[in-house]
Amino acid sequence: MLDVNGDGHLSREEFALLWRQFWISNDPAEPGNWLCGRIPAQAVSDG
């Protein structure tokens, strides 16, 4: 899921994209929001 091109490794470019998503995305489905693990369902529903 985090490995965008499926080669089994995170490139610098992939990691940079994920890191940006983690910090600026409001979309819980964005792969970058999985960097620190799954978001608890309660946290998503509470807003």
N, C-alpha and C positions, 0 to 999 in steps of 0.2 A: 504494500500500500504506500509506503514512503518512498520506495525505490521506483521513481517515475518511469525509467526506461527498462526496468526488469533485469538488469545485468547482475544483480546480487550485491551491489555496492552503491553507496551514496557518493556521487561526485560533489565537488565543491559547488557547482552550479545548482545541483538538486538540493543540497543542504541549505544554500543561501535562499532558494525559493521557499523551502519549508520553514526556515527561520522567519522570513518576512510574513508568511501566512500566519505563523504562530502569534506574532506580535500585532498584526494589523487587521486580521480577518475577523469578521463577526459571524462567519459561517462555520458552524461546528462540523460540517461535512468536509471541509478543506483538509487535505492530508497533513498540512503543517500543524494543525491543531491536535494531532496525535503524537507529537514529539515527546510529550511528557506522560503519555498514556491516555486511556479512554476518559472522556468527560462523563461524570456521573449523570444519569438521566435526570435526577432531581435538580442539579445545578442548571441544566439546560431549561427545564420547565419553569424554574423560579425566575429566570431572566437575569 
